[in-house]
C-alpha cells in the first residue's frame, strides 16, 4: 500500500518543513501502511506523563509513532527558515529519512511479545546535525484520549488502608 501523505497547513514564507512531500514519499516507500502528516501540529509537545523525558536542546522536526497495533505515523513539524538551512534540509532528506525508515522496518519485525507499549522516535535538529531519541510509553496516547475519565486515575485505597 502506498504512503499516505497529508498536508494540514500551508506555511508562511518564513517557515518550511524539514523535507518535501516527494522526498518523504521516496524515502519511506518501503514501509507498508504509513501515514505522513505535514503540519498536523504547529510544534512538538512532549506528553507530560512521560516517565523519563529526553533532554531536548534543539527543535524537534519529526516524530514517528508506532503502536501495539503496528499502526505507524510520521509527523513533520514546521521550522523557521532562518533556523533551518538548505544544507540541513538536504541532510534530513538524505540521512534522517532513511534512518526513520530503517527504525520503522525494525519495529515492524518485532514479535508481539516485545511490543509492550507505544514507541516514539523523535528527530531533534541541532546546530551541528540531528539527534534521535526513542521513547517507550506503557500506554498509547490515543487509548488514553478515548478512555473513560475514571480509567485514567490511579486506584485509590480504602480509607482504613490508606492511613
Backbone torsions as a table, in degrees:
resi	resn	phi	psi	omega
1	UNK	NA	137.8	-176.9
2	UNK	-71.4	163.8	178.2
3	UNK	-70.8	130.5	176.9
4	UNK	-93.6	123.1	-178.6
5	UNK	-115.8	129.3	178.6
6	UNK	-123.1	126.6	174.6
7	UNK	-105.6	114.6	-172.4
8	UNK	-94.0	-14.2	-179.8
9	UNK	-154.7	147.1	171.0
10	UNK	-91.1	139.7	-173.5
11	UNK	-97.0	150.4	171.7
12	UNK	-69.9	168.3	-177.0
13	UNK	-66.3	-15.4	-179.9
14	UNK	-84.5	-4.5	-178.8
15	UNK	-126.5	158.3	177.3
16	UNK	-148.7	166.3	173.6
17	UNK	-95.5	157.7	-177.9
18	UNK	-66.8	-16.8	176.1
19	UNK	-153.6	171.3	178.2
20	UNK	-91.9	167.1	177.7
21	UNK	-62.6	-40.5	-178.9
22	UNK	-63.2	-43.0	178.6
23	UNK	-64.2	-41.9	179.0
24	UNK	-64.1	-44.0	-179.5
25	UNK	-63.6	-42.3	-178.3
26	UNK	-69.4	-41.4	-176.0
27	UNK	-76.0	-30.4	-175.0
28	UNK	-106.0	15.7	-176.4
29	UNK	-65.5	-24.4	-177.5
30	UNK	-75.1	-12.5	-176.7
31	UNK	-90.3	123.0	178.1
32	UNK	-78.1	147.0	175.5
33	UNK	52.0	54.1	-178.8
34	UNK	-108.2	138.6	174.2
35	UNK	-115.6	129.8	178.0
36	UNK	-115.5	122.2	-179.7
37	UNK	-109.3	122.1	174.0
38	UNK	-97.8	111.8	174.1
39	UNK	73.6	31.1	175.7
40	UNK	-61.4	-39.0	174.5
41	UNK	-124.5	150.2	-178.1
42	UNK	-69.8	-24.0	178.1
43	UNK	-158.8	164.3	-179.1
44	UNK	-79.7	138.6	174.8
45	UNK	-131.8	122.0	179.2
46	UNK	-74.5	139.2	178.6
47	UNK	-64.4	126.1	-177.4
48	UNK	-66.3	-14.6	178.8
49	UNK	-85.4	4.4	179.4
50	UNK	-65.1	124.4	-175.7
51	UNK	-69.6	-41.4	-179.4
52	UNK	-126.0	82.4	-178.3
53	UNK	-69.5	143.0	178.0
54	UNK	-73.1	156.9	177.8
55	UNK	-86.1	103.4	-178.2
56	UNK	-98.7	123.2	178.1
57	UNK	-113.5	-15.4	-179.7
58	UNK	-112.0	-154.8	-179.7
59	UNK	-105.2	128.9	176.3
60	UNK	-78.3	118.7	-177.5
61	UNK	-101.9	-17.7	179.7
62	UNK	-153.4	149.0	172.8
63	UNK	-138.8	143.6	-179.5
64	UNK	-120.1	128.2	-178.4
65	UNK	-112.7	130.2	179.6
66	UNK	-132.2	120.4	-174.2
67	UNK	-99.8	170.9	174.5
68	UNK	-61.5	-30.2	179.8
69	UNK	-79.6	4.1	-178.5
70	UNK	66.1	22.7	173.2
71	UNK	-79.7	129.4	-174.4
72	UNK	-122.1	134.3	179.8
73	UNK	-139.8	133.1	175.2
74	UNK	-109.6	128.1	177.3
75	UNK	-116.0	127.5	178.0
76	UNK	-109.6	132.5	-175.0
77	UNK	-106.6	145.6	177.5
78	UNK	-70.3	146.7	176.9
79	UNK	-129.8	156.2	178.5
80	UNK	-71.8	135.7	179.6
81	UNK	-60.7	-33.8	-179.6
82	UNK	-64.5	-27.4	-178.7
83	UNK	-97.3	-4.2	-171.0
84	UNK	-135.7	106.9	-176.3
85	UNK	-85.1	169.6	177.4
86	UNK	-65.9	-32.0	177.3
87	UNK	-63.9	-42.3	178.4
88	UNK	-66.6	-35.9	178.1
89	UNK	-66.0	-41.4	176.8
90	UNK	-65.6	-39.9	178.0
91	UNK	-63.8	-39.0	177.8
92	UNK	-63.3	-46.2	-177.7
93	UNK	-67.8	-36.7	-174.7
94	UNK	-87.9	-25.9	-175.9
95	UNK	-118.0	-44.2	-174.7
96	UNK	-77.6	-40.5	178.8
97	UNK	-62.8	-44.0	174.4
98	UNK	-63.2	-34.2	177.4
99	UNK	-66.8	-38.6	176.2
100	UNK	-62.8	-44.7	179.4
101	UNK	-60.9	-44.0	178.8
102	UNK	-62.6	-42.2	179.6
103	UNK	-62.2	-43.8	-179.6
104	UNK	-64.6	-44.5	-179.1
105	UNK	-64.3	-36.1	175.6
106	UNK	-67.6	-37.5	178.5
107	UNK	-67.8	-35.6	178.4
108	UNK	-67.0	-25.4	-179.5
109	UNK	-83.1	-9.7	-179.4
110	UNK	-64.8	140.3	175.6
111	UNK	-71.4	162.6	-178.1
112	UNK	-56.5	-32.5	-176.5
113	UNK	-72.6	-17.9	178.9
114	UNK	-94.9	-7.8	177.9
115	UNK	-87.4	86.9	-173.5
116	UNK	-93.4	-5.1	-178.8
117	UNK	-177.5	-154.2	-178.8
118	UNK	-94.5	122.3	-179.6
119	UNK	-101.2	139.4	-179.5
120	UNK	-138.0	134.7	176.4
121	UNK	-115.2	126.4	178.7
122	UNK	-108.5	137.7	174.3
123	UNK	-112.8	116.5	-175.8
124	UNK	-107.4	130.2	177.5
125	UNK	-88.0	125.6	178.3
126	UNK	-117.0	176.6	-179.9
127	UNK	-63.6	-38.8	-175.0
128	UNK	-105.9	18.6	177.9
129	UNK	144.5	-141.1	-176.3
130	UNK	-130.9	155.8	174.5
131	UNK	-134.8	140.6	179.3
132	UNK	-110.8	140.7	178.0
133	UNK	-125.7	136.0	176.4
134	UNK	-112.4	132.1	-179.7
135	UNK	-125.3	137.3	175.1
136	UNK	-120.6	120.0	176.2
137	UNK	-98.7	142.9	176.5
138	UNK	-75.4	-3.7	-178.8
139	UNK	-138.3	164.0	177.2
140	UNK	-98.5	133.5	178.0
141	UNK	-58.6	-33.0	178.9
142	UNK	-68.5	-37.9	178.9
143	UNK	-66.8	-38.7	178.4
144	UNK	-65.9	-36.3	-177.7
145	UNK	-67.8	-31.1	-176.7
146	UNK	-97.8	-2.3	-178.4
147	UNK	-77.7	149.2	174.9
148	UNK	-62.5	149.9	-175.5
149	UNK	-56.0	-34.4	-179.5
150	UNK	-67.5	-24.8	-178.7
151	UNK	-75.6	-18.0	-175.6
152	UNK	-84.5	-18.5	-176.4
153	UNK	-83.2	153.1	175.0
154	UNK	-71.7	147.6	177.8
155	UNK	-65.8	135.7	-179.6
156	UNK	-95.3	142.0	176.5
157	UNK	-80.0	150.0	173.4
158	UNK	-61.0	155.4	-175.0
159	UNK	-57.4	-39.3	-176.5
160	UNK	-69.1	-25.8	177.9
161	UNK	-89.1	-21.8	-176.7
162	UNK	-76.1	-18.6	-177.1
163	UNK	-75.1	NA	NA
